[in-house]
Amino acid sequence: MHHSRATVILTRPQGKNQALQLRFEQAGLRVAALPALTLQRIAVAGPVPDPATFNLVFFVSGFAVDCFFDLLAEQGMQWPQGHRAGCVGPGTVQALLRQGVAQQQILCPADNQPYDSSGFLARLKTSAVFASLQSVLIVCGTTGNPWLGRQLQDLSLAVTRLALYRRDARQWDKQQRRQMKSLFADPAEKKYVVLTSPQGIEAFVDNLAAAQIEPDPLAGTTTFVVTHAGHIDSLKQAWQQKLPAGNASTLRIVQALPQDDAIFHTVTISD
């Protein structure tokens, strides 16, 4: 496979990009790791909920898993043997397996279901767990979509939210602004921007606006890789609001599953 010249911009939070970055570099692409968000663990107010007192503990992300298991260890608490954990995506499944949760105890969308809250809810309703389900602990960030919690409450379940981290938008420094400005202005260089959350999309477009990057030349040589159908609208909306000189309908956006493999193949196939 011959790459003319291409650069992949990875915007996931720090610590999430290394494996993918290595694969792209081995395939001969240049990579700029430019996290759009920082994730920061926060202190818990009040007593730490005991996972054993809930029928199911749902984790919104791999970072939520790590924060929760760190918290348990600090409190001298254990994850109960054979306890059920829920999540939406393969990355979070991997994080749970690393923490010693058995694969058969992890409930997540099936391969034919979307890796999101609606996919998880569909999977939950058809699972054996559902019949005896009464209480769910949702381990999450301070901001995030409350949709799943509301759906579970509508099913008369007791839902407790435990926010363990916050997401902050990252601002590019002077050097990053210069680097991105020259990269996006270069018509000979193909660009791929990997965007994996609505907050990350917002932060990325904010940075483009702050760096005063011309939206139309950028749109002509850039493919945006998103990991959820809803991100397509998020990107177009952010573009229209923050870059009014640009035309959001000219954006090239492709969707990949939220897995390193899928993101890698989407970029290398379209190159």
N, C-alpha and C positions, 0 to 999 in steps of 0.2 A: 504494500500500500504506500503510495507516494504522496506526501503532504507538500503542497506548494509551500505555503507558509501559514501556520495557524497557531493561535494562542488560545488556551482555555483559561477562563477566569472563574475560579472556584470561590463562592461567597458563603459557604457554610461556616459556622462558628469554628474558632481555632480548635485544633485537635481532631476535627472531623474530616480533614482534607488529605492527610498524608498518603494513605493507601492509594487513593484515586490519583493524586498528583504523580506518584511514582509510575503508575500504569501509563498515564498519558505521556510522561517523559520517555518511558521505554519505547513507546510507540512513535517517538520522534516529534511530539508536539511540545510547544513551549507552554509553561503553566505560570499563571500569576495567582497566588493565594491571597485573596482579598476579603477576609471575613466581613460580612455586612453587619453582624450582630456579635456582641459579647454576652456570654452566659455567666451569670454570677450567682453562686449559692447564697441564700439569705438565711438568717437565724429564724428558728421556729418560735412563735409566741405560744406559750401554754404547753401542756403535756403532749408528748409525741404519741400519736394514735398507734395502738398495737394492731399489726396486720391481722392477728388471729381473731380479732373481734369483728372482722368484716368477711362476708362470703367471697368477695372478689376485690383485688387491688388492681386498679387500672393505671397504667403509666403512659403519659402522653409522648415521651421521648426516651432515648437512651440516656440522656443527661439526667432526666427525672429518676431513672432507675439507679444511677450511680449516686445521686444525692441521697436518695432514700436509704440505700444499703449502707452508705457512710454514716447516716444519722442513726440507723439501728445499731451499728457497731459502737458508735460513741455512747449510746444509751445502754450498752450491754444487752441489747435485745436481739432476738433471732428471727429470721424468716421462718414461719412454721413449716415443718416438713409436709410435703404434699399439698401446699396451699396454692390456690388459683391466682394466676396473674393474667391481666389482659393488656393488649396493646394494639396499635394499628399497623406497624410496619416491620419489615425484616431487620432493620437496624436495631430496633428496640428488642426484638426477639433475641438477637445476638447478645445484647447487653444483659438480658435476664439469664441467658445460658451461662455467661461469664460469671454471674453472681451465684451460680449453683442451682438455679430454678430448673426443674426437669422439663424437657420439651413437652411432654404430655400434659403438664399442668399449665401450659401457656395457651391462652385463647387469643387468636388473631384472625383477621379476614382470610378466607380460603383464597386459592390462587385465582379463582374467577371473580373475586369480589374486589372492589376498590380498596386500596390501602388508606382508608380514612375512617372517620367516626361512623359514617353510615354503613361502611363495609363491616366494621366491628359489630355494630348493633344488629345487623342482619345475621351475622355469624352467631352472636350471643343468643338470639331468639331461637335458633334452631339447635342449640347445644343442650346437653343433658344438665348443665349447670343451671340453666334458666328457671327450671321448675321450682327449685328450692331457694332461688336467689332473693335475699331481702335487703342486704346492705352492700354498698360499694364505696370504696375509698378511691378517689381520683388524685393521683400524685402529678402535679403540674407546675407550670410557671405562674408568675403573678398575672401575666396577660395571656390570653389564649381564648380559644373558642369555647363558650359555655354550652354549646349545642348538645353534646352527649349527656352532660349532667342533667340538662332539662328533659331530654328524652327519657332518661332513666327515672327521673322523678315522676314524669307522666305515667310511667308504668308502676307507680306506687312503691318505688324502692327508696330506701333511705340513702341519700348521697352525701358524702363528706368530701370537701376539697381540701387538699393539703398543698399549699404553694411553697415550693422549696428553692426556687431560683427566679431571677428576673432576667429579661432580655433587654439589652440596651443597644440602640443603633450605634454603629461605629462610624466615626468621621474619618475620611481619608486625610492624611497629613499632606504637607506641601509636596513632598517627593512623590507620593502616590497619585496626587492630582496631576502632576506633570507627566508621570509615567502613563496614566490612563488617557490623558489628553492626546499625547503623541501616538499612543497605540490606536485609539479610536479614529484618529485623523488619517491613519495610514491606509490608503485604499488597496495596497498590495497584500495586506495581512488579513486573513480570515479570523474572525473572533467568535468564540463560543462562550456565552455567559451562563453558568449553572446557577439557578435560583430555586431554593427549596422551601420557602415559607413566605406567607404574605408580608410579615414584618421585614424579612430580608429583602424582599422586592422593594418595599417602600424605602428602606435605608439605602439600597443601591441607587435607586433613581434620584433620591435626595442628593447623594454624592455626585451624580452626574450633573445635576443642576448647579450644585455649589462649585464644581470645577469648571462650570460654563462650557461644557462639551457640546458641540453642535449635534443635535439629535438626528438630522437627516443623513449626513455621511456615515454616522454610526450605524443607523438602521440598514444602510446599504450593504454593509460588510459583516454584519453580526447576526448570529443565530442564538436565540435565547432558549435554553433547555430548562423546562419547568417539570416538577414532579407531581403535579396534581392539576386536574382540569380547571379547578377554580382559580389557579394561579394565572391563567391566561387573562381573565378579566381583571385580576388585581394589577397585573403589569400594564395593561392598556389604560386602566383608570389612573394609575400613578403617573404614567407617561403624559396623559392629557392634562392632568392637574399641575404637574411640576415642570413639564417641558412644553409649554403651550406652542412654541415655535415648531415642534415636531408633529408628525402625523402618525398616530398610533396604529392606523390601519396598514401602514407599510411594514410593521414589525414582523420579523420571521420568528415564529415561536413553535417549538416542537415539544412534545410531552414524552417523558420517559418515566418508567417506574422508579420509586424512590430507593433504588439500590445502586451501589457502585457499578456493578456489571452492566446494568441497563443504561446508566448514564454514559458509561464508557462506550458501549456499542452505538448508542444514539449519535454521539459526537463523531466516532470514527467512521460510521456508515455514511453520515451526511457529508463527510469531508471529501 
